[in-house]
Amino acid sequence: MGQPGCDDDLVQIRLQLAQLVRTLDQLTQCKDLTGPPTGVCIDTYLTASELIYLIDLPGVDVNSLKISLTREALVIEGLRPRPPVDCAQGYLLAERPFGPFKRTLDLPVPVDTSQAGATHKNGVLTIRLPRMAERRGRVREVPIRRATD
């Protein structure tokens, strides 16, 4: 066994590395970008009982959002509407992304997908995923049956 806290540190490093790889992969697939690939900022927290995502989505209608969950990944899709602008005046600076977005986040720990929940308040989407006991690394005896001829 490692020192207390080491497992949590390794989980955090794995989470950050997986997200970096995913982001780099998304960058190579994107064309005609005027800003970040998605413009979606996400904080991820790992507690003893939950994996929590906080996603900034100002101006995004909750009805345009779709959240998908598998054993390995969380997918967040939606549409950020183009802000209304008087075309006669034009932009002096335009940094806020608009249009469809999709983020795929690897899950760093096993979660109970059937108990996942999401809330949307003040432009922040909060996704809570209850943790499950780690199953990898557990030793399980396999019975041997006598083969019949």
Secondary structure, DSSP 4 states (H G I P E B T S, - for coil): ---TTHHHHHHHHHHHHHHHHHHHHHHHH--S-SSSSS--EEEEEE-SSEEEEEEE-TT--GGG-EEEE-SSEEEEEEEEPPPP--TTT--S---S--EEEEEEEE-SS-B-GGG-EEEEETTEEEEEEEB----TT-------PPPP-
